[in-house]
Amino acid sequence: MNELDEVVHKASVEFVQALTPADLENAKARYLGKSGVMTDLMRGLAALGPEDKKSRGAQINKAKQAIEAALNDRRQALADLELQTQLQAEALDVTLPGRQRGVGGLHPVSLTLERIEALFSTMGFDVADGPEIETDWFNFTALNTPADHPARSMHDTFYVEGGSAEAPNLLRTHTSPMQIRHAVQHVKRYCGDESGLFKGPMPEIRVIAPGRTYRVDSDATHSPMFHQCEGLWIGQDVSFKDLKYVFTDFCRTFFESDDLVLRFRPSFFPFTEPSAEIDIQFQQGPLAGKWLEVAGSGQVHPNVIRNMGLDPEIFVGFAFGMGPDRLTMLRYGVNDLRLFFDGDLRFLSQFQ
Ligand code: PHE
């Protein structure tokens, strides 16, 4: 092996020993760089005569080309290796189980609202929906609760922009404004051009209105936002007896408990007369024997009937307002209302 072949051989070996592109560049510099072996050899040509220079020059060039070829081979090999490693690192194992899409479900209070709607619709009740930002008129005044009425103080709420200075708009404190809103629409549909209080004829008003309500209140059993479901039945012959029948039937079906006992405890609401708080008592289970308040109710006050556009000499009926959050707590044995609104999946997923 002559001297040039040896250089080529050594260079090829060093290139193959280079394990990274940086190592390879260093090895390249040792042979092809400014002070590399090959450059030195080229410089040596200067001392030769023209004939020798020509043949020696050709030999050196050949050796240089061989070194460059070895360098390119190794560059390519390193690039292939890197690609291979990268592909291996990023490889997808298509046989692994896929990421599951969690199964969603309804919120426990939504389950209760659906259940309430289903049960009342079997008794011929419509379902109505209304605004959560209310006017002072619908939330209070139309419900026989004028501005200076002491009952307003139990309904401390959040006032919002809109309305007038004396009567600003507010977040509704109960679903009772829906009694007026729904009845007014109903009456409009049947009264034609008649002005004054409507005397009929018209189909009965039978409606429930579930939704969110707001009060300044917050502890384990009160939340500033909570749910209510209003009920209203207006006709020519709808008595307190009907209220008792309808609500008892609803509660027994809702809790799937035929021996559930109800108590109508005299109370006061400006918009009903007489008024009653409705308590229930389970005969079995952990709550057996306890009286639990679930709704306010009563015969709709004549002033309220008037604000519906109806003649109170002809139309009568009852209303109730219950707390679906409370019903949900009782049905599932939940003891802290706030759990419903924390959004903790460990709690919520128990209802799927
Ligand atoms: N709106 C009353 C409340 O929130 C409940 C109620 C509704 C009472 C309908 C009587 C009739 O306390």
Boltz pocket constraint, residues with backbone or C-beta under 6 A from the ligand:
constraints:
  - pocket:
      binder: B
      contacts: [[A, 173], [A, 174], [A, 175], [A, 176], [A, 231], [A, 269], [A, 272], [A, 276], [A, 295], [A, 296], [A, 297], [A, 298], [A, 319], [A, 320], [A, 321], [A, 322]]
      max_distance: 6.0
